[in-house]
Every structure is written in structure tokens, then in C-alpha cells.
Amino acid sequence: MSVPATSLRSFLSHAKSALRNAGKSSEKVTIVTGNESADLDSLTASILYAYIRSTSRRSPSKLYIPLTNIPAADVDIRPEFLKLLPYGNIEKSHLITLDDLPGANGKGAPLDPLKTTWILVDHNALQGRLGDSYGGQVQGVIDHHEEEGVVPQSTGEEPRIIEKSGSCTSLVTNYCRTAWDELSGASLSSGAAHGQGESAINDSAVTRTWDAQVAQFALASILIDTSNLTSVEKTTPHDIKAVEYLEAKIALSPQHSVTYKRKKFYREINTAKKDLDGLALGEVLRKDYKEWTENGKKLGISSVVKRLSWQMDKAKSEDKSGDSRESAFLKTVRKHAEARNLSVCSIMTTSKPDEGEFKRELFVWALDSSCTPLMEKFVEIADPELGLKNWQVADLSSADKSDKWCHVWWQNDLGKSRKQVAPLLRRAMN
């Protein structure tokens, strides 16, 4: 069942308890989840959608549970999460992760797929183990990636929105704004806000505080994904409209309107996102990672905000064998790929060197020799679209003693992220 107007903190505690109990009862459960890279956009989009829909009078009998699509331990390798959570007045223990699913880690029986409904945000095809078990139960989507053609065309009372935007959270915000305004207005007029002890509080400031906390929480991913609305390639009218709306929510809170400064907030979250010094290279590679299966062969792509030269230096510092930095790097990448049974492993980097010039690198390694001609096909397909230029920083191909196909490029088209590169690699593997 749905919940009354409440704080984000209280909502997440209630949703986690409901999911835990769902494994013991016959009640149906509705889960909202982002993609398996579980980046900031997936986090905020899933929580925002679930929070507004659960407390909205438009869905009075349904609780939406936001699932962060990673194990709980992987929250700690996302410093931007840890930096953002206090703005929503929540802690990492409030997040609902894969470990909270009934049946996780062999504890109890898993959820009966027929008693679940799944809403996807920030992707439109449920992948991996969740896809294997629950892919047929998807009944709604809000996404900004290339259409996969998997979600049913008719989704009933749930949305089916797949449109271009810098951030998926922008699309979620714009979809939910009418319900959110109705919810806020009803709470303000009745004074029926419920505190964390669920006792009635007749204070409009409380409702405005909750709204501002949720709004600033949602803003983070939009600002990150659009470079504070300055990226010409990524920013769309959806993003601008969402930021204006969310900042209007913040402006209504006496407390938050004084402390919120967009540029300062953006820099704080962006700095945290780029802080990888405390992570091992293997953790860096899995921090923002996605994979797909094409014709029985698995493709995995890591997105990293540090250049390959930085990654090689880190691998060398972690390696005790005395190997070169190139060999140490490939050893770590191979371990990452073999743990996931990858046929093709790719790393995409974004970086701004000291001179301030934004650059992209693309690393592709065919660990399955049968994929070599497929990757040569990828080069033919991708070169005109990405503007690939051979990378001369180090000779990674000679550092790999297995003679597997391995190549690195500078990517001249800086506007093409994993959102555009992944479909090219997948097309080549089909």
C-alpha cells in the first residue's frame, strides 16, 4: 500500500521493511530500478519516481520500492553517493540494494516473478540476473538511452517514456511534477505531514523542507550529467525545465533557499565523483560498469573519469611482481574481465588534463579470439562516427603476451559517451 506524505528518510525505511516482508507474504510488490552501472542518475531517478508515486494520491494503493542495482558493499566505491546522501537527510543504510532482495545471498526464497512488477529508469532492458528472473515483468519505463524494443508498448497506468535528455532524472522530474505539486499542496493545506515518528505535524515548513531535500537530491545527477547545464551536446529543454522546477522547490524552503548555491553544489558532487584515489583499480573498473550479451558473447564497458595513463600508474603501484605499468594494467583488466566472463572488455575515459582540455580515450580488448573480426568490423563502423585516432601513449598490444586483439584510440568526437559507443560495439557483435 502507499504511504502518507513523509520525509525521504522515513519513506526509504518503510520501503525497505516492505520489501523484506514481501518475501514472507503473497502480496505483490512494485520495484523501480536503474541500470546495473548504478550511477548517480540511476540512483536519483529510481528514488524520486518511487517516492513521488508512493506518496501521490494518484496511486493511493501502491508502494513503489526503489532498488539500487548493486550490492550494498559497492555503495562505498561511489564517493559521490556518500557526498549526496546527507542532502536528502539519508544515510547509506537507507538505500535498498540487491542484498535486500528476498533470496539474496541464499537467504530465504526469492520473490515470485509473477508477484512482481518492475519499472525501469535510466535503461529500457533489464539485464543480468535481474533480467533473467524478472525481465518479463517490466511494465513501465522512463529512459534516455537508445530504444531496445523490449518494454511492452502498452504499460497501463505506468509511463513508457524513452526520449533524449542529458539526465534521466530530468524526465522523471517532469513526469512527476503534477503529482508532486498535488501532494505538496494537499500536505500544506491539511497540515497532514507525518514526521519520522509518524506523528502529525501542522507545520508547512516541514513539508517545504522535505520537498527541498528531495529536490536537491534529484538535482545532483542532472547537474552532473549536463556539466551544470553548460554542455551543448548533452543539455536539452527537458533538463532546463527540470532544474527550474526543482530549484523552485528549494526556494520555497526558508532553510534551503539560503544555503543552496547551484555552482557550489555542482562542484562539490563533481569533485567527489572524480575522487578515485582511495579505490583499487579493480574497484574503479566496476564503479561505473555495464555489460550486455550479444550472440552468446559478453561485452563489458567501464566508464572512468581518469585517463588510461593514471590507471596504468595505479596498477603499477598495486602490483608487486615488478612488471611494467602496461603489463600491470592489463593484468588487472584481465582479472576484471575473467571474473565476468567477458569476451570483449572496453574502458572509456573522460578527463581534463592540467591545461583544461577535455579528452576521451577508448580501450577495447577482445579476450575471445573469435571476436577479433567483430572488433575489426567495429572499427569500420565506429571510425566515421567517433573520429578514432590511434593512441600513442604506450604500446599496450605488445605488453599483452597472449596476442589478443587490443587497441586504444583518442576519440575526436567528444560528444559521444557510452550511451552512443555501446550500441556500436553491440552492433558489431551481432
C-alpha positions in Angstrom: 0.0 0.0 0.0 1.1 3.6 -0.5 2.4 5.9 2.3 1.3 9.3 3.5 3.3 12.4 2.9 6.6 11.9 4.7 10.3 12.5 4.6 12.6 10.7 2.1 14.3 9.1 5.1 11.1 7.7 6.5 9.9 6.6 3.1 13.0 4.6 2.4 12.9 2.9 5.8 9.3 1.9 5.2 10.0 0.6 1.6 13.0 -1.5 2.8 10.8 -3.1 5.5 8.0 -3.8 3.0 10.5 -5.5 0.6 11.8 -7.6 3.4 8.3 -8.7 4.3 7.3 -9.3 0.7 9.3 -12.5 0.7 7.2 -13.8 3.5 3.8 -12.9 2.1 1.8 -13.3 -1.0 1.4 -9.6 -1.6 2.5 -8.2 -5.0 5.5 -5.8 -5.0 6.4 -3.0 -7.4 10.1 -2.3 -7.8 11.7 0.7 -9.5 15.3 0.2 -10.6 18.0 1.9 -12.5 20.7 0.3 -14.7 23.4 -2.1 -13.5 26.1 0.6 -13.5 24.1 2.2 -10.7 25.4 5.7 -11.4 24.1 8.9 -9.8 21.4 9.3 -12.4 20.0 5.8 -11.8 20.1 6.4 -8.0 18.2 9.7 -8.1 15.8 8.7 -10.8 14.6 5.5 -9.1 14.3 7.1 -5.7 12.5 10.2 -7.0 10.0 8.1 -9.1 9.3 5.7 -6.2 8.9 8.5 -3.6 6.5 10.6 -5.5 4.4 7.7 -6.9 4.2 6.1 -3.5 3.0 9.2 -1.7 0.8 10.5 -4.6 -3.0 10.5 -4.4 -2.9 9.3 -8.0 -1.7 5.9 -6.9 -3.3 5.5 -3.5 -3.0 1.7 -3.1 0.6 1.1 -4.3 4.0 1.2 -2.8 6.9 1.7 -5.2 10.2 0.3 -3.9 13.4 1.9 -5.3 16.1 -0.6 -5.8 19.7 0.5 -6.3 21.1 -2.1 -8.7 24.3 -3.0 -6.8 25.3 -4.9 -3.7 25.5 -2.8 -0.5 29.3 -3.0 -0.4 29.5 -1.2 -3.8 27.9 2.0 -2.3 31.3 2.7 -0.7 33.1 2.8 -4.0 30.8 5.7 -5.1 32.1 8.7 -3.2 29.5 10.9 -5.0 26.7 8.9 -3.3 28.3 9.4 0.1 28.6 13.1 -0.5 25.0 13.4 -1.8 23.1 11.3 0.7 23.1 13.9 3.6 21.4 16.5 1.3 18.4 14.1 1.3 18.8 13.6 5.1 19.5 9.9 4.5 22.4 7.5 5.1 23.8 4.7 3.0 21.9 2.2 5.3 18.7 3.6 4.0 19.4 2.7 0.4 17.7 -0.5 -0.8 20.3 -2.7 -2.7 20.5 -6.1 -4.3 21.4 -7.5 -0.9 17.9 -6.5 0.4 16.0 -8.6 -2.2 14.4 -11.7 -0.7 16.6 -14.7 -1.6 19.8 -12.6 -1.9 23.0 -14.4 -0.8 21.0 -17.6 -0.4 18.8 -16.3 2.4 15.2 -17.4 2.0 13.2 -17.8 -1.1 13.4 -15.2 -3.9 10.4 -13.2 -5.0 8.0 -15.0 -7.2 8.3 -13.2 -10.6 4.5 -13.3 -11.1 4.0 -11.3 -7.9 6.3 -8.5 -9.0 6.0 -5.5 -11.3 9.2 -3.7 -12.5 9.5 -0.1 -13.6 12.8 0.8 -15.3 14.5 4.1 -15.1 17.8 5.1 -16.9 17.6 1.9 -19.0 15.0 0.2 -21.0 16.0 -3.5 -20.9 16.5 -5.3 -17.6 20.0 -7.0 -17.8 21.9 -9.7 -15.9 20.4 -11.8 -13.2 17.5 -9.5 -12.6 16.7 -9.7 -16.3 16.9 -13.5 -16.3 14.4 -13.7 -13.4 12.2 -10.7 -13.8 12.6 -9.4 -17.4 9.1 -10.5 -18.4 7.6 -8.4 -15.6 8.6 -5.0 -16.8 5.5 -2.7 -17.1 6.9 0.8 -17.3 10.0 2.8 -18.3 11.4 6.3 -18.2 14.8 6.4 -20.0 17.1 8.4 -22.3 19.1 5.6 -23.9 18.7 4.0 -27.4 15.4 2.1 -27.6 15.9 -1.7 -27.1 12.3 -2.6 -28.1 11.9 -4.8 -25.0 9.4 -2.9 -22.8 5.8 -3.5 -23.9 4.2 -0.7 -25.9 1.2 -0.7 -23.6 2.2 -0.1 -20.0 -1.2 0.7 -18.5 -1.0 3.3 -15.6 2.8 3.4 -15.8 4.7 5.6 -18.3 6.6 4.5 -21.4 8.9 7.4 -22.0 12.1 7.0 -24.0 13.4 10.4 -25.0 16.7 12.2 -25.5 17.8 14.2 -22.4 21.0 14.8 -20.6 19.7 13.1 -17.5 17.0 10.5 -16.9 16.2 12.3 -13.7 15.0 15.2 -15.7 12.5 13.1 -17.5 11.3 11.6 -14.1 11.0 15.1 -12.6 8.9 16.4 -15.5 6.7 13.3 -15.5 6.1 13.5 -11.7 5.7 17.3 -11.2 1.9 17.4 -11.4 1.6 14.6 -8.8 4.3 16.2 -6.7 2.6 19.6 -6.7 -0.7 18.0 -5.7 1.0 16.1 -2.9 2.7 19.2 -1.6 -0.4 21.3 -1.9 -2.5 18.7 0.0 0.0 18.5 2.8 0.3 22.2 3.2 -3.5 22.8 3.2 -4.3 20.0 5.6 -1.2 20.1 7.8 -1.2 16.3 7.5 2.5 15.9 7.2 3.9 13.0 9.1 7.3 13.2 10.9 9.7 10.3 11.2 7.8 9.1 14.2 4.7 9.3 12.1 3.1 11.8 14.4 1.1 14.6 12.9 2.8 18.0 12.5 0.8 21.0 11.5 3.7 23.0 10.0 4.1 23.9 6.4 7.8 24.4 6.9 8.2 20.7 7.4 6.6 19.9 4.0 8.7 22.5 2.3 11.8 21.1 4.0 11.0 17.6 2.7 10.4 18.9 -0.8 13.6 20.8 -0.8 15.6 17.8 0.4 14.2 15.6 -2.3 14.6 18.4 -4.9 18.3 18.9 -4.2 18.9 15.2 -4.1 17.4 14.9 -7.6 19.3 18.0 -8.9 22.7 16.4 -8.4 22.5 13.9 -11.3 21.0 16.5 -13.7 23.8 18.9 -13.0 26.5 16.2 -13.2 25.2 14.8 -16.5 24.9 18.2 -18.1 28.0 19.7 -16.7 25.9 22.2 -14.7 23.7 22.8 -17.8 26.8 24.0 -19.8 27.2 21.0 -22.1 25.8 21.9 -25.5 25.9 18.3 -26.6 24.0 16.9 -23.6 21.7 19.6 -22.2 18.2 19.5 -23.5 15.0 21.5 -22.8 13.9 18.6 -20.5 17.0 19.3 -18.3 16.5 23.0 -18.1 12.8 22.6 -17.3 13.5 20.1 -14.6 16.3 22.2 -13.0 14.0 25.3 -12.9 11.2 23.3 -11.2 13.5 21.6 -8.6 15.2 24.9 -7.8 11.7 26.5 -7.3 11.0 23.7 -4.7 14.2 24.6 -2.9 13.4 28.3 -3.0 10.2 27.6 -1.0 12.1 26.3 1.9 13.3 29.1 4.3 16.3 26.9 5.3 17.4 25.5 2.0 16.8 28.7 -0.1 19.6 30.4 1.9 22.2 27.6 1.8 21.7 26.3 -1.8 24.1 27.6 -4.4 24.0 25.7 -7.7 27.6 26.2 -8.8 29.0 25.3 -5.3 26.7 22.2 -5.1 27.7 21.0 -8.6 31.4 21.4 -7.8 31.1 19.5 -4.5 29.3 16.5 -6.1 31.5 16.5 -9.2 34.7 16.6 -7.1 33.5 13.6 -5.1 32.7 11.7 -8.3 36.2 12.2 -9.6 37.9 11.2 -6.3 39.2 7.7 -7.1 42.4 7.9 -5.1 41.1 5.7 -2.3 40.0 2.9 -4.6 41.9 0.0 -6.1 41.9 -0.2 -9.9 39.6 -3.2 -9.8 37.1 -1.1 -7.9 37.5 1.8 -10.3 36.6 -0.6 -13.2 33.5 -1.8 -11.6 32.3 1.5 -10.2 30.5 2.6 -13.4 30.2 -0.6 -15.4 27.7 -2.1 -17.7 27.5 -5.3 -19.7 25.5 -6.9 -22.4 25.2 -10.3 -24.1 25.2 -10.5 -27.9 25.0 -13.8 -29.7 26.2 -15.6 -26.5 29.3 -13.3 -26.1 29.5 -10.8 -23.2 30.6 -7.2 -23.7 31.5 -5.1 -20.7 32.3 -1.4 -20.6 33.7 0.6 -17.7 33.4 4.3 -17.7 36.3 6.0 -15.8 36.9 9.7 -15.1 40.7 9.3 -15.2 43.0 8.8 -18.2 44.5 5.4 -19.0 47.9 6.7 -18.0 46.6 7.3 -14.5 45.1 3.8 -14.5 48.4 2.3 -15.5 50.2 4.1 -12.8 47.7 2.9 -10.2 48.0 -0.7 -11.5 51.8 -0.4 -11.2 51.6 0.9 -7.7 49.4 -2.1 -6.7 51.4 -4.7 -8.5 54.3 -6.4 -6.6 55.7 -8.5 -9.4 57.9 -5.9 -11.0 56.0 -5.9 -14.3 55.8 -2.8 -16.4 53.0 -0.4 -15.9 51.4 -1.6 -19.1 51.6 -5.2 -18.1 50.3 -4.5 -14.6 47.3 -2.6 -16.1 46.4 -5.4 -18.5 46.7 -8.0 -15.7 44.2 -6.1 -13.6 41.8 -5.6 -16.6 42.1 -9.3 -17.4 41.2 -10.2 -13.9 38.2 -7.9 -14.1 37.1 -9.4 -17.4 37.6 -13.0 -16.4 35.6 -12.6 -13.3 32.7 -11.5 -15.5 33.3 -14.0 -18.3 33.7 -11.2 -20.8 34.5 -11.8 -24.5 35.2 -8.1 -25.1 36.3 -5.7 -22.4 36.2 -1.9 -23.0 37.2 1.1 -21.0 36.0 4.6 -21.8 37.8 7.5 -20.2 36.9 11.2 -19.8 39.5 13.6 -18.4 40.6 17.2 -18.3 44.4 17.5 -18.1 46.1 20.4 -16.4 45.6 22.6 -19.5 41.9 22.2 -19.2 41.3 20.4 -22.5 38.5 17.8 -22.3 39.6 14.4 -23.8 38.1 10.9 -24.3 40.0 7.6 -24.7 38.6 4.3 -25.9 40.2 1.0 -25.0 38.9 -2.3 -26.5 40.3 -5.7 -25.8 39.0 -8.9 -27.5 39.8 -11.6 -25.0 37.9 -14.2 -27.1 39.9 -14.6 -30.3 36.7 -15.3 -32.2 35.7 -11.7 -31.5 38.8 -10.3 -33.4 37.0 -10.0 -36.7 34.0 -8.5 -34.9 36.2 -5.8 -33.4 37.7 -5.0 -36.8 34.2 -4.6 -38.0 33.6 -2.3 -35.1 36.4 -0.1 -36.2 34.9 0.2 -39.7 31.5 1.1 -38.2 32.7 3.4 -35.4 35.6 5.4 -37.0 33.3 7.7 -39.1 31.0 8.3 -36.1 33.6 8.7 -33.3 36.6 10.1 -35.1 39.1 7.5 -33.8 42.8 8.4 -33.7 45.4 5.9 -32.8 46.7 6.3 -29.2 50.5 6.7 -28.9 50.9 7.0 -25.2 52.1 3.4 -24.7 52.1 0.1 -26.6 49.5 -2.0 -24.8 49.3 -4.6 -27.5 52.9 -5.6 -27.1 52.5 -5.7 -23.3 49.9 -8.4 -23.7 51.7 -11.7 -24.1 48.6 -13.6 -25.2 48.5 -11.8 -28.6 44.8 -11.0 -28.2 43.4 -8.1 -30.2 43.8 -4.9 -28.2 43.6 -1.3 -29.3 43.3 2.2 -27.9 42.2 5.4 -29.5 41.7 9.0 -28.8 38.1 9.8 -29.6 37.8 13.0 -31.5 34.0 13.3 -31.2 33.9 14.3 -27.6 30.1 14.3 -27.5 29.8 10.6 -27.8 29.7 8.8 -24.5 29.0 5.2 -23.6 25.4 5.8 -24.5 26.5 6.1 -28.1 29.5 3.8 -28.2 27.9 0.8 -26.6 25.3 0.4 -29.4 28.2 0.5 -32.0 30.1 -2.3 -30.2 26.9 -4.3 -29.8 26.0 -3.9 -33.5 29.5 -5.2 -34.5 29.0 -8.3 -32.3 25.6 -9.1 -33.9 
